[in-house]
Amino acid sequence: MNPREKRKLGRTDLTVTALGMGTAPLAGLYQAVPEGQAAETLTQAWDLGLRYFDTAPLYGHGLAEQRSGKLLRQHPRDEFVLSTKVGRLLVPGEPPPESMYKGTPRVVPVFDFGYDAVMRSFEESLGRLGMDRVDILYIHDPDEHEDAVLRGAYPALARLREEGVVQAIGAGMNQSEMLARFARQTDMDCFLLAGRYTLLEQGALDELLPICEQKNIAIVIGGVFNSGLLANPAPGARFNYEPAPAGLVDRAARIAKVCERWQVPIKAASLQFPMAHPQVASVLIGSRSREHLEENVRLFELEIPEGLWADLKSASLLDEAAPVAGSRLAAR
């Protein structure tokens, strides 16, 4: 697959590259990342032709936005697509020791999906980015705040879109059920779905993806490795940011064995699988170093025999209804 291929973002006028750059690892996810390493990695993403960058206030407690903005301000604004998120305000405080982000500023993210808080969050994000607009604005992980989203955050995003400050609005979550409800109840343009449409699980096919097809809502895929389990399916691997259950480790290992028979790295299959669905516009990769980024790009470009997908389906390791390579054009 061509990581630089431009794909239309649903019904919007935006186009995103098939491979996008996620910035959470560059902001200290699990371990601190030096400024120089982050800058080098972001520069390499640009040099490799990636033109969609996703960030959020949560990532590194503001570091991801600052680092992304520093790179992107060096380039013409119309040459890239940038997304960030709302739903967490950064307030002064000492990050707790159990925080997933290391080496962060002395601020603490606090959930707030109210209208005024969303407007404030957006303005503060623009300040950290050093920009006067973003292209896509997502509501970030509102799992316990559905009513607040419908009353506050969504009306705020709709206003920003109407004013032309953002071109597309949506929500980013690690679940598909609430996103399906948002698809029915609101006029969102796109969703960032993390970890729920991967080589390991395809539950989004039941409800979310069909309604997105009906309404032409674009899907951006994150978490293609399911927090690491599909990168290295072995005991001790993470799933949903926690130690993976034995049953899932076994399933991932069985998927890896099928990939091995076809001499295809499981990471390559994991990166490429979601792109076959007609509503998927881009897959986000999170890389904490130049070498890691270059590896992911190579794996995305690797040619995968169609027989691999057929074998996964015959072994009941992939949903029969899941589109696979060769079916995307037919589905359009």
VOGU-3710 file (C-alpha; in Angstrom, 3 decimals, decimal comma):
1> mnprekrklg> 0,000/0,000/0,000  1,064/3,554/-0,653  1,313/5,489/2,633  1,301/8,786/0,727  -1,955/8,093/-1,129  -4,473/10,880/-0,527  -7,949/9,705/0,541  -11,067/11,806/0,865  -12,279/12,204/4,436  -15,882/11,106/4,056
11> rtdltvtalg> -18,208/13,886/2,923  -15,760/16,689/3,775  -13,418/18,517/1,412  -10,382/17,261/3,329  -7,996/14,596/2,080  -5,649/12,678/4,360  -2,727/10,415/3,626  -3,445/6,704/3,988  -0,846/6,609/6,747  -1,079/9,320/9,378
21> mgtaplagly> 1,237/10,275/12,223  -0,019/9,807/15,778  1,958/11,789/18,337  1,246/10,176/21,715  4,502/8,127/21,855  6,555/11,211/20,950  5,139/12,953/24,013  6,371/10,420/26,558  3,858/7,557/26,465  5,297/5,018/28,947
31> qavpegqaae> 8,760/6,620/28,798  10,123/10,122/28,293  11,233/11,085/24,775  13,955/13,731/24,356  13,022/16,858/22,398  15,614/16,147/19,709  14,382/12,598/19,142  10,797/13,800/18,808  11,797/16,528/16,341  13,833/14,080/14,257
41> tltqawdlgl> 10,935/11,622/14,099  8,379/14,258/13,125  10,731/15,612/10,459  11,199/12,131/9,046  7,417/11,623/8,928  7,180/14,729/6,775  10,114/13,662/4,577  8,455/10,270/4,030  5,370/12,011/2,696  2,966/11,694/5,620
51> ryfdtaplyg> 0,634/14,679/5,632  -1,905/13,858/8,338  -0,854/14,547/11,934  -3,010/13,797/14,983  -2,414/15,133/18,461  -4,264/15,965/21,698  -3,841/17,929/24,937  -3,667/14,647/26,868  -0,616/13,410/24,971  2,328/14,374/27,123
61> hglaeqrsgk> 0,088/16,909/28,900  0,567/19,411/26,086  3,970/18,242/24,821  2,553/16,540/21,715  0,795/19,692/20,557  3,870/21,827/21,210  6,192/19,444/19,376  3,807/18,925/16,455  3,228/22,627/16,030  6,944/23,388/16,015
71> llrqhprdef> 7,460/21,083/13,028  4,303/21,899/11,103  4,754/25,679/11,323  7,781/25,217/9,056  5,521/24,142/6,170  2,720/25,765/4,138  -0,522/25,413/6,073  -2,485/23,939/3,174  -0,003/21,084/2,672  -1,041/19,062/5,724
81> vlstkvgrll> -4,093/18,040/7,751  -3,970/18,452/11,526  -6,338/17,092/14,139  -6,469/17,640/17,870  -9,006/16,940/20,593  -11,139/18,455/23,343  -12,519/17,096/26,598  -9,537/17,489/28,896  -8,302/20,773/30,305  -4,721/21,051/31,532
91> vpgepppesm> -4,558/22,569/35,003  -1,478/23,262/37,172  -0,450/20,316/39,339  1,994/17,489/39,806  1,305/14,539/37,446  0,655/11,392/39,506  3,339/8,678/39,467  0,936/6,261/37,745  0,480/8,581/34,746  1,093/6,860/31,403
101> ykgtprvvpv> 3,063/9,921/30,252  6,592/10,559/31,478  8,688/13,711/31,323  5,653/15,968/31,067  5,076/19,577/32,156  3,696/20,101/35,672  0,042/20,086/34,657  -2,751/17,572/35,131  -5,461/16,724/32,568  -9,015/17,116/33,906
111> fdfgydavmr> -12,152/15,876/32,103  -14,586/18,627/31,098  -17,013/18,299/28,174  -18,989/21,482/28,873  -19,476/24,058/26,128  -17,275/26,737/27,698  -14,577/24,246/28,646  -14,431/22,914/25,091  -14,038/26,420/23,701  -11,293/27,120/26,222
121> sfeeslgrlg> -9,572/23,810/25,460  -9,580/24,579/21,749  -8,091/28,047/22,260  -5,380/26,642/24,505  -4,580/23,979/21,909  -4,171/26,644/19,247  -1,756/28,407/21,583  0,351/25,300/22,127  0,312/24,522/18,388  1,090/28,116/17,461
131> mdrvdilyih> -1,665/28,066/14,822  -4,920/29,852/14,131  -6,892/26,756/13,102  -6,955/22,979/12,970  -8,635/20,857/10,317  -10,288/18,165/12,435  -11,450/18,472/16,030  -12,354/15,312/17,958  -14,136/14,883/21,292  -11,667/12,756/23,245
141> dpdehedavl> -12,753/9,623/25,168  -16,166/10,745/26,466  -17,055/7,243/27,732  -18,661/8,391/30,988  -19,839/11,751/29,658  -22,278/11,038/26,833  -24,944/13,491/28,030  -22,379/16,248/28,553  -21,151/15,732/24,992  -24,628/16,085/23,522
151> rgaypalarl> -25,404/19,156/25,665  -22,052/20,911/25,542  -19,135/19,565/23,533  -20,999/18,716/20,346  -22,798/22,100/20,080  -19,429/23,799/20,633  -17,788/21,807/17,845  -20,736/22,402/15,532  -20,363/26,148/16,093  -16,625/26,046/15,389
161> reegvvqaig> -17,302/24,161/12,149  -20,015/26,642/11,163  -17,593/29,505/11,753  -14,981/27,792/9,576  -12,384/27,507/12,331  -12,402/23,725/11,836  -13,471/21,826/8,738  -14,490/18,518/10,282  -15,709/17,405/13,708  -16,008/14,027/15,354
171> agmnqsemla> -15,117/11,902/18,348  -12,178/9,663/19,178  -12,751/6,605/21,354  -11,630/3,097/22,239  -15,169/1,778/21,792  -17,558/1,616/18,835  -20,958/1,517/20,576  -21,084/5,159/21,663  -19,652/6,281/18,344  -22,549/4,493/16,632
181> rfarqtdmdc> -24,972/6,456/18,808  -23,195/9,694/17,926  -23,478/8,746/14,249  -27,254/8,464/14,622  -27,843/11,464/16,911  -25,445/14,111/15,591  -23,990/15,513/12,390  -20,360/14,507/12,946  -18,040/14,084/9,968  -15,535/11,504/11,151
191> fllagrytll> -14,550/9,225/14,011  -11,186/8,135/15,325  -11,648/4,512/16,344  -8,780/3,114/18,408  -8,260/-0,606/18,861  -11,739/-1,769/17,887  -11,236/-2,521/14,208  -8,033/-4,492/14,031  -6,708/-7,857/12,978  -7,614/-9,068/16,462
201> eqgaldellp> -11,205/-7,802/16,704  -13,768/-6,511/14,218  -16,792/-5,722/16,400  -17,206/-2,350/14,680  -18,604/-4,239/11,697  -21,799/-4,957/13,641  -23,131/-1,417/13,947  -20,671/1,451/13,646  -19,216/0,799/10,213  -22,571/0,115/8,502
211> iceqkniaiv> -24,106/3,367/9,766  -20,960/5,249/8,790  -21,302/3,842/5,282  -24,934/4,968/5,141  -24,082/8,529/6,265  -20,610/8,703/4,654  -18,872/9,353/7,959  -15,150/8,743/7,648  -13,197/6,486/9,994  -9,620/7,037/11,076
221> iggvfnsgll> -8,095/3,964/12,689  -5,767/4,083/15,671  -4,325/1,353/17,862  -3,792/-1,161/15,059  -1,471/-3,192/17,299  -3,978/-3,270/20,190  -1,476/-1,599/22,552  1,288/-3,997/21,493  -0,323/-7,439/21,479  -0,370/-7,580/17,665
231> anpapgarfn> 3,203/-6,315/17,475  4,535/-9,085/19,716  1,905/-11,719/20,628  3,544/-13,204/23,697  2,816/-13,361/27,439  3,391/-9,969/29,020  2,165/-8,024/25,988  -0,258/-5,161/26,549  -3,867/-5,043/25,386  -5,895/-1,877/25,967
241> yepapaglvd> -2,873/-0,503/27,860  -2,978/-3,382/30,379  -1,484/-6,907/30,508  -3,250/-8,984/27,851  -5,517/-11,877/28,936  -4,182/-15,337/28,090  -7,017/-16,052/25,650  -6,225/-12,991/23,575  -2,504/-13,760/23,620  -3,335/-17,217/22,238
251> raariakvce> -5,565/-15,776/19,505  -2,923/-13,250/18,487  -0,294/-16,014/18,409  -2,527/-18,071/16,091  -2,888/-15,071/13,788  0,900/-14,676/13,818  1,368/-18,318/12,787  -0,864/-17,845/9,754  1,140/-14,754/8,837  4,379/-16,706/9,220
261> rwqvpikaas> 3,166/-19,349/6,772  2,796/-16,578/4,200  6,120/-15,007/5,216  4,337/-11,799/6,210  5,135/-10,011/9,493  2,035/-9,790/11,673  2,736/-6,065/12,056  2,405/-5,584/8,295  -0,929/-7,401/8,226  -2,104/-5,390/11,242
271> lqfpmahpqv> -1,222/-2,080/9,606  -2,826/-2,869/6,276  -5,967/-4,788/7,240  -8,232/-1,819/8,213  -7,536/0,042/4,956  -9,649/-2,391/2,951  -12,851/-1,030/4,458  -14,351/1,699/2,231  -15,039/4,081/5,153  -11,489/3,957/6,504
281> asvligsrsr> -9,593/7,000/5,291  -6,358/6,670/7,257  -4,446/4,541/9,738  -2,515/6,388/12,436  0,854/5,075/13,522  2,523/6,146/16,739  6,315/6,000/16,506  8,728/7,180/19,173  11,845/7,144/16,974  12,925/7,617/13,374
291> ehleenvrlf> 13,832/3,933/13,093  10,444/2,820/14,414  8,673/5,128/11,970  10,677/3,904/8,995  9,917/0,293/9,918  6,177/0,984/10,050  6,239/2,704/6,667  8,092/-0,236/5,111  5,573/-2,672/6,569  2,678/-0,584/5,258
301> eleipeglwa> 4,220/-0,755/1,777  4,834/-4,521/1,877  2,795/-6,509/-0,648  0,567/-9,051/1,111  -0,795/-12,104/-0,762  -4,605/-12,245/-0,810  -4,376/-15,861/0,343  -3,303/-14,682/3,799  -6,677/-13,055/4,392  -8,505/-16,113/3,094
311> dlksasllde> -6,571/-18,371/5,468  -7,358/-16,134/8,436  -11,051/-16,300/7,594  -11,040/-20,067/7,090  -9,396/-20,438/10,515  -12,133/-18,245/12,054  -9,487/-15,688/13,000  -11,022/-12,915/10,892  -14,683/-11,957/10,515  -16,110/-13,301/7,247
321> aapvagsrla> -17,761/-9,927/6,639  -14,513/-7,961/6,920  -13,411/-6,413/3,612  -9,878/-7,429/2,696  -7,326/-6,363/0,102  -8,851/-6,529/-3,358  -12,365/-5,771/-2,122  -11,998/-2,036/-1,395  -12,540/-0,848/-4,969  -15,488/-3,190/-5,395
331> ar> -17,058/-1,787/-2,244  -16,940/1,802/-3,470
//
